[in-house]
Amino acid sequence: MPQPLTATVQGRFPARLPAAGALLTALALTATACTSGTPSLQSDTATNLPVRQGGSLVIGAEQEPDCADWIGTCGASIWGTYLMQTQTVPQVFNVRLKGGNWTPVASNLMASEPTTKLVGNQQQITYRLNPKAVWSDGKPITSADLKYTALQVRDGKAIFDKSGYDRITSVATPDPTTAVVTLKSPYGNWKQLFGAGYGVLPSHLLAGKDRDAVMKDGYTFSGGPWKIASWKRGVSVTLVPNDRYWGPKPHLDKVTFQFASDTSAAVQAFAGGTFDALYPTPQLTTVDQIKTLGSAAHMQVQSQTGNLQALWLNNAKFPFDSAAVRKAFAYSVDRAAIVKRLFGSYGVTAPAQSFNSPLLSRYASADFSAYKPDAAKAAQLMKADGWTKNGSGFWAKNGKEAAFAVTSLAGNQSRELTEQILQAQLAKAGFRVTIKNSTPANIFGKLAPAGDFQLGLWNLTDSFPNPTLAATFSSTAIPSAANDQSGINFMRIRVPGLDPVLERVDTELDETARVADSHKAEKLIADDVPSLPLAAVPNILVTGARVGGPLSINPVEGPWWNLAEWGLTK
């Protein structure tokens, strides 16, 4: 779900292993060496300046999360994960770069690597906790916390995504540091459980209470290196060190994330010294703005991200309830032109051809490459489906035009430009397009879950290096009373034969077989065109001269994944 209007999916983890290569690709923006006239684009290891103890930073944050109840439907914003969750909620697995691949590794919450085995057709996972791990009130983090978290997700209502947790049959706690989770069937993505997305919550503070009410506006507990000191709605989130943290303590005394939704204004504030760092949306003018700052700005660009921007078609709404219309739409959109216009200055020029993001490239195919602008094919499909052009040049059938509204984030320059380009392209192809934008809270909290849209433009961010196309494309993930409105198949997608293939991707423990099944699933999806991938959106981290430490972007946990190691250089 790092750009505004981004949904992260627990197991897309629905935010979707990268190909071997450098963490940060120095794209063709400027020279890779630092000069007096341009900001530098360097690799992960290039920025590791020594820091002093103490001091504070102010960082610009482009999106304010709707709430801090990370497992609830209101916790969809990836920015909430970046600002607060990663800093305060302990996880069983972290995602780290190993041998060029982003890989799940056991965190310091664990005494040893969790183990898994099959018992008949059931999968049994054993977790052994680090006895030194404690909450910020000094109480130990125990197996009861894993059990509480697992059952809150499995049994709760209005849960953002239950993938994996819905397979849990029991959670045994034979002692405070051991938890044994049994799944009713094998689950290939088992390392996502209690990992990025949800983590582990304190049962001694939350059991018997309304979890959402306690957490949604910020919470005082922490099992990470930082605590939430304050959340001033519409203004800022402030973090301070967690003195009880059992791992390395932060260098800084305080970090304030100040909300600044306008990217250009945020860059100006950075130039003026208001902000020490930014994680800006790659807007059209961002590169040029940062170039003018010269050596005062250090910029890193990461292309192998978990961010996938797509055009999401509501398969249950006119006119996209017709497969022929969806295919004609795909042949009418010049995705390459849009991507070059939006992201060409960042070195991203080719459209995404898969619904697996670059983070999961080994599971991806390129079946959507078949869809390039082809007016003849589009017209053939529409005519065969009973459509004819009316006097205004738009396709019509049974007295209704092929008209629809596109919904994205109001006020976002990049999204609005994309909509305008789409509007022009599709008008030439005979589709009437209007623009109906809204806020992230309204889109992800109301419109998308209810299916109250026709065409959506937003990102999904993969939050774990495991394939979870099922979270977005399985018919069982359509929000409904049956799943307590918890699914994220907002598009009401039902592709014939797809569900069982996605189930094999989820359950298969053999990696080679999982890759093969993922490719089969992508072929089925591309043939039906239930939605259309647009672009892999790059990540950008901009830091000022006074910011030191090992500075890099983690495509899962964000730019501040190691904020405890940041500090002041002077």
N, C-alpha and C positions, 0 to 999 in steps of 0.2 A: 503497500500500500509506500526519499528525502525531499521530494518536491511537494508543495501544497497539493491538496486533493490526492492523497495517496493512501491506499488501504494496505495494511499489512495483514497477512493471513497466517494463522498459527500453523505452520507446517508448509505453506508455500514459501511453508517451512521445509499465505497465500499469500506475502509479501511476497519459491521455486528453486554440479561441481563445475567450476570453471575450467576452461582449457588451461594447460600449463602455460605459465607466462608471468611476467612481472606483476606485482600488485598494482602499482600505479603506472599506467602507460603515459609516457610523455607524448601527448598528442600534438598535432601540427598547429599549435597556437602561436608559440614563440620559440626561440631557441631554448634548449634544455638547460643551458648554463645561465647563471644569474648575471645580468648586466645592469648597468645603471638605468637603462631605459625601459626594461620590461620586467614583470614579475617572473620568478623562476618556477619551472615545472620540474619537480624532482621525484625520485623514487622514494619508497617507504623508508629506506635506510639513510637517505640523504639529509633528513631533517631530524637531528637528535642533539640539540644544543643543551649544555649543562644549565641547571636551574638552581635557584636559591630557595630556601624554605620561607614560607609565608607569603603574604600579599594576596591580591584578588584579581579576578578577570571579569570582564563583561563581554558576553558573546551575543551576537544577534541571532535570533531564532525566528524563522519565517512563518511558522505555524504554531498556534496554541492548541494543545490537545483539548478535546471536549471533556475528558475526565481522566482520572488516574485509577479506575477500576479496570485493570488490564485484561481481565478475562470476560468482561461484559461487552455488550454490543457497542457501548459508547467509547470503548478503548481502541477504536480502529486506527487512529492516527499514528503513523510511524514516528512522528515527532514526539509523542508521549514516551515512546520507547527510548528515543535518543536522549531526551532531557531528564527523565526521572527514573524510568524502570530499570535500564541498564545500570544505573548508578546505585540503586537501592535494593533491588530484588535479586537474591541469590539464584543461581542456575546450576543444574546438574552438569550440563555441557556448555562450554563456550565454543565459538567458532574462531579458529586461528589459521594463519597461513602456514602450511607445511608442504615443502617440496613443490611450491607453485600452485597448490590447490587449497582452497578453503575447506577445512576439515573440522568436524566436531572433536573436541578434546575434553576430557574430564576436567571440571573446574576445581578450585581449591575448596569447594564445599564437600568434595568427595575424598574419602580416605584411600580409595582405589577406583580403578575403572569399573563402571557398572558392567555386569555380566548378563548374558541372556542364554536361554536354552529352551528347547521344545519339550514339553511334557504331553505326549500324545499329540493332539492337534492344537494344544494351547501353548502360548509363549509365556515364559516366566522370566522376569527381569529382577535382578537383585542389586539394590543400592546400599552401599556402606558409607555412612556419613563421617566426615572429619570431626572428631570429638572436640576440636578447638573452635568449631564454627558456632557463633552465637549471634543472637539478635541484638539490636542496639540497646535493649534494656538489660542485657547480660544473660538472658535465658538461652539455653542451648537450642540450636536448630536440630530438630529430631525427626524421626520417621513419622511421627504424628503429623508433622507439617506437610510431608509428601502426601500422606493419606488425605488430609483435609483438602489440599489443593486439587488432587485427582478427583475427588468426589464432588467438589464444587463445580468443576468443569463438566464432569459426566452427568450429574443430576440437576444442575442448575438451569434456570430459565433465562432467556435472553443472553446466552453465552455467544461470544463472537464466533468461535469455531470449536467444534468438539472432536476434530479429527484425531484419531488414535485413542483419545480418552473414552470415546464411545465403545471401545472394545474391552475396556477394563471390567473384569468380573469380580476381582477382589484385590484388596491391598492389605497384606499382612505386616504387622509391626512386632516381630518377635523380641526386639529390644530397641532402646531409643536411637541407636545408630544404624539399624538395619530395617529396610523396607523391601518387601517382596511383592511386586506387582504382577498379577496374572491377567493375560489378555485372552479372550475367547478364541482368537485366531491369530496367526502370525502377522506381524506388522513391520514392514521394511523400514519405516521411518521412526522406529522406536526411540532413537536418540533425541528426537525432538521433544519427547515428554519431559516436562520440568525444565526445558531449555529456553532458548530465546522465544519470546512471545508471551509466555506465562510465568516461568520460573517457579519458585516455591514461596508460599505465603505462611505467615505465623498463625498456627491454629490456636495458640494460647491467647491471642488477642482478638481473633475473628470468629472462632467457633461459637455458635449460638447467637451471633449478631447478624445484622444486615450488612453483608460485606460491601455491597455497592455504596451504601450510605456512609460507611466508615472511610472508604478509600476514594470515592469519586472526586472530592475536592482537594486531594492531597492527604498524606498520612504521615504520622510521626515515627513509625517504626522503620528499621532498615536492616538488611542483611548484606549490605554492600559497603563500599568505601565512603559513601556519602549519605547524608540525610537531607530530607526536604525541610529547609528552614522556613520557607514561606512560598505560597503561590498566590500572587495578586492577580486576579482574573483580569485579562486584557492588558496587563503590564509586564509581569515577569515571574520567573521561577528562580528561587535562590537555593543553592546547595551549600552545606557546610560539612566538614569531615565527620564521619562516624567514629568516635573515639574507641568504640568497642570492636571495631573491625579487626579480624584476626589476620588479615593479609597486610601488604604494604599500605601505609597510611598516605593520604594525599599530601602533596607539597604545599598546596594553596590553602589559605584560610577560608576562602569563600569564592564561589563562582555564581554569577548572576546571568541568567538567560533572559534577555530583554526582547519582547516580541516586536517584530518589525516585518510586517507581511509584504511590504513593497520592496522588491529586490534592489531597484535603483536607489531608493532612499536609504536602504541598509548599507549599500556600498559607499554612499556619501557619508553616512555616519561613521563607517569604518575609516574612511579617508580623514575625517575630522577628529579621530581619536576617541569617539564615543564607544566604539566596539573594538575589541582586541582580536576577534575572530569571527568568521562567517561560514555558513554552509549554504551558499546561495543556489537558488534555482537557476539552471542555465538559460537565462533569458537572452534575447537577441543582443542586447547592449552590454551584457555583463563583462564579457572579455575585454571590450574596448575600455570600459570604465576602470577595470582593474589594471590594464596596461598603463594607464595614465599615472598610476601610483608608483611606478618604478620599483626600486628595491625595497620600498616600504611595505610591499605586499608579497608574501610567498604563496603561490598558488599550486595546488596539486589537483590533477584531473585523473579520475579513475574510470576506465571504460568497462571493465568487467564487473558490472554491478548486478544487483538483484532487482533493479528497477525496470519494469516493463510497462510502457505506455501503450494503450490499445483503444480501439473503438469498440465499445461494448454494445451489442445489438440486443434489444429485448425481444427474445424469440416468441414471447406470448402477446406482443403488441403489434398492431398494424403499423407499417406494412411488413415488418420483419418476421411475422409469423409465417411468411412464405419463404421456403428455401431458395426458390428462384430469385426472389427480390434480394435476398442476402448475397447470393452469388453475383447478381448484376451490380449490386452496390460495390462488391470487392473489385470488380472489373472497371469500375467508374472512378475509383479513388487513386490518384497518383501519389502513392505513399513515399516514393523516393524523393519527389519534389518537396513534400512537406518536411521530411527528415532533413534534407540538405538545408532548407530554409531555416529550420529551428536550431539544428545542432551541428551544422557544417563547420562553424567556427571552432567547435570543440573536437573536430576530427571524426565525428559520427555522421556518415553520409549514406549508409545503406539501411533500409527498413528492416525491422525484425521479421523473421520468417517462421517464428515459433512462439508458442506461449510459454516456453521455458526461458527464463532470463539467462544472461551470460553466466551468472553464478552456477547455473545448472546445464551448461553447454553440452556435457557428455550425454545428457538425456534428451537433447533436442534434435529435431530434424529440420528440414527446410522446405516443408511441403507448401507453405504459403507463398513460396517464390513463384508459383504458377499464376498468381493473381497480380497482373500488371494492367495498366490502362488498355482496354480493348473495347471500343465503342460498339463494334459489330457483335461481339459475344454478348455484351450487356443487353443490346437491343434484341438479340435472338432469344435470350432467356426471358425477357419481359414479355415479348410477343407470345411465346409458347405458354406463358402463364396467364394469358388473356388480357394483357395490358395494351393500350394504344395511346399515342400522343394526342393530347387535346389541343385546342386552339392556342393555348399559352405555351405549348412546347413541353408540357409535363406529362408524364405517364399517368394514365387514369384507368380505373377498372370499376365497373358497376357504379359509376357516378362519383367515385372517390379518387382524389389525386394521390400519387405516391409522395405524400408530404409527411414530414416528421420533424421533431425538435431535437436538437443536440444539447445535452446538459453537461456543464463542467463548472469550474470554480470561477465565480464572479470576480472580476478585477485582476485576474492573472493574465499578464501580457502574452505569454507564450500560448496559453490555452485559447485565449480569444483570437489570436492570429491564426491558430490551427483551425478554429471554427470558421473563420472568414474564408480561408483557403478552401476548406471543405465545401462551404456554401457555394463558392464560385465553381469549383470542379463539378459538383453534383448537379448544379443548375444546368450546366451544358449537357449533362447526361440525362436530364429529364426528371430530376428529383427536386422537389421544393423543400428547402431546409430553413428552419427558423432556429434562433438561439434562445435558450431558456436556462440561464445559469443560476447558481444558488451558492450557499455556503457549504463547507465540508460537513458541518453538523447536520444540516438539513438533508444533504445528499445521502450520506452514509447512515444517518440515524433514522431517516424517514423514507425518502423517495426510493432509494435503491432496494432496501429490504422489502418494501411493499410492491416493488416492480412498477412504480409510478414514474416511468421514463420510457423514451423510445430509443434514443441513442445516447450513450454516455461516453465521456472522454475523461479517463483518469488512469492513474498508475496502480499496479499491484507491485508490492515489494516482497520478494522472497526472503524469508527470515530464517532459513536454514538450508544447508546444501544437500537437500533431499528432494526428490520429485513429488509434488503433490498436486498434479493437475486435477485430481478428484475434488479438491476443495473448491474449485471454480467451475468444473464442467460436469461433475456427477449430478444426476437428477435428484439424488438423495440430499444434495446440498442446497436445494431450493428452499428458501425460508418458508416455513409452514408451521402449522400447529403441531404436526407430527415430530418436528425436530426443535420445538420451542422457539421458532423463528431465529434459529442460530446459524443457518447456512449462509454462504456467501455466493451462491450461484444466483446472483441478482438478475441475471439475464434469462432465467427460466429455461435453461438449455436442456434439451432432451435429444441427444444424438443416438439413433438406433445402433445397438451393439456396443456402445461406448462404455457403459457402466461396468460390465464384467471385465473389460480390459483395464480400466482404471483400478478396479478392485485388485487385479493381479499386480499392478504396479505398487499398490499400497502394501500388499501382503507378502510379496516375493522377497525372500531373504538372500537369494543368489543374485549378485550384482549384474552379471551378464544378462540373465533373464529379465531383470528389471529394465535395463536399457532397451532391450528388444521390445518389450511390451510398451514402454514409453513411446517408442517410435511408432508402434502400431496405433496407439491412442492418438498421436499427433496426426497421423494420416486420416483417421476417421474424422477428427475435428476439422482439418483443412478441407476435406471433401464436402462437409456440411456447412461450413462457414457460419458458425453460430456467433462469431465475433471476428474482429480483424486486428492482428498485432500491428503496431505502428513503429515503435522505436524502443531501443534499449537506452534509457536516459542516463547520461554520465553523472558521476558524483564530483563535486568541486569543494575543496577545503581551502579557505583563505585565512592566513594568519599574519599578525603584525610582528614587528621586529622585537617586541618585548616578550613574546611568547616562545617558550622553549620546551624541551622534552622530546620524546619520540612521537612525532606528529604524523599520523597517517589515517586513512579511512578504512574502517572495517565494513564491508558491504552488507553485513548482517546487523551488527551492533552500532553502526554509525560512526561519525567522526570523533565522538567523545568517548569511545569505548574504553580508552585508557586514560581518562581524565585525571585519575589519581597521579599519573606520571607527569602531567603538565605542570608548568611553573613559570615564574618570571626569570628572564635572563639578566635583569638588572634592577 
